[in-house]
Amino acid sequence: MEKRIFGKTGLRVPTIGMGTWRTFDVRGREEERRCYQIVDEALRVGANFFDSSPMYGEAERVLGEALRESRDRALIATKVWAGSLREGKNQIQRALRFFQGRVEVYQIHNLLAWQEHLPVLEELKAEKKIQVIGATHYSPSAFGVLRQVMETGRIEAIQIPYHALERTVEREILPLAESLKLGVIVMRPLGEGMLVRRQPEVKELEPFKKYGIETWPQILLKWILSDPRVHVAIPATSKPGRMTENAQAGNPPWFSEEDRERVCYLARKVI
Ligand SMILES: NC(=O)c1ccc[n+]([C@@H]2O[C@H](COP(=O)([O-])OP(=O)(O)OC[C@H]3O[C@@H](n4cnc5c(N)ncnc54)[C@H](OP(=O)(O)O)[C@@H]3O)[C@@H](O)[C@H]2O)c1
């Protein structure tokens, strides 16, 4: 799997990582075991970047358990999602316990109370408990505020939505991220599953075989990573086997502009 240098942070991240929203919000032996299996598979195929949040219920705990013996091989990107400083500090203490005392990328979820959480994260960075501070938002309506936060110079990474049918970030966010040398994480790379519910016809996927991939989800993921301003896409899955499939999209050669446009056309057609 190709690794990219995460902006100016120096961190080497895999192009394909994994999200945990909904899929890892589980309780009980069987369900949790399935999550451990998915994490082991992700590590095996080199997709060792895992995104979580206290907003995702049990996900941070389950992910932490899954990595109990293999924490050193993983990069954790989690978040603080709290309206108050006090609640935020509690969330961070809990997450540091789940992840054995350190988190590689700590993000402010949906920019909630960002002015309050930023100094806390800066302190943790000075103590070397976290490496990179980031901010996330899922909605283009918040990109004005996200730009402001990026311009403070106090964050080194962003997490934003980007796929063949959601290209708003191309206008201002990605150019700004590139000029500030920020790490870029892409959330919802499969449109929360919406883009893969229906698939183009087999013959329409033929032209993409020359890029070393065969399936529609791989094509959608490779579309994102063919933009060099992106560092890592984090598809979520509840099924063993998918991370192996998804990871295959994380290697060059990357799509030409013409083939990228072709993917957009196909995505519009199947939606
Ligand atoms: N504000 C924020 O910061 C924010 C907001 C939203 C999301 N996120 C992060 O981004 C991550 C990803 O977004 P998401 O979970 O909303 O959606 P997503 O990754 O775009 O899509 C997930 C869906 O895709 C399906 N899928 C994955 N790989 C597949 C494959 N190879 N073939 C067919 N189906 C496949 C999964 O179904 P199966 O379970 O059947 O595989 C799942 O239903 C989240 O988990 C979270 O970590 C962050």
The ligand as a Gaussian input file, in Angstrom:
#p B3LYP/6-31G(d) Opt

LIG

0 1
 N      -17.668000      14.677000      10.938000
 C      -16.855000      13.676000      10.884000
 O      -15.770000      13.787000      11.366000
 C      -17.258000      12.400000      10.181000
 C      -18.520000      12.273000       9.612000
 C      -18.824000      11.108000       8.943000
 C      -17.881000      10.076000       8.879000
 N      -16.673000      10.207000       9.456000
 C      -15.653000       9.110000       9.398000
 O      -15.566000       8.600000       8.059000
 C      -15.724000       7.184000       8.078000
 C      -16.288000       6.677000       6.776000
 O      -17.564000       7.238000       6.509000
 P      -18.930000       6.407000       6.616000
 O      -18.736000       5.293000       7.548000
 O      -20.011000       7.377000       6.880000
 O      -19.202000       5.893000       5.146000
 P      -18.372000       5.222000       3.958000
 O      -17.064000       4.708000       4.423000
 O      -18.436000       6.155000       2.819000
 O      -19.325000       3.985000       3.616000
 C      -19.476000       2.925000       4.511000
 C      -20.347000       1.887000       3.853000
 O      -19.693000       1.360000       2.710000
 C      -19.810000      -0.055000       2.692000
 N      -18.554000      -0.603000       2.132000
 C      -17.278000      -0.418000       2.541000
 N      -16.423000      -1.077000       1.738000
 C      -17.173000      -1.707000       0.813000
 C      -16.896000      -2.580000      -0.288000
 N      -15.639000      -2.903000      -0.606000
 N      -17.941000      -3.051000      -1.014000
 C      -19.209000      -2.722000      -0.715000
 N      -19.551000      -1.923000       0.310000
 C      -18.541000      -1.423000       1.063000
 C      -20.016000      -0.486000       4.098000
 O      -20.906000      -1.575000       4.134000
 P      -20.475000      -2.989000       4.812000
 O      -20.525000      -2.756000       6.277000
 O      -21.534000      -3.914000       4.285000
 O      -19.097000      -3.298000       4.311000
 C      -20.691000       0.739000       4.742000
 O      -22.081000       0.617000       4.677000
 C      -16.635000       6.958000       9.293000
 O      -16.670000       5.619000       9.691000
 C      -16.004000       7.905000      10.281000
 O      -14.850000       7.308000      10.852000
 C      -16.335000      11.359000      10.088000

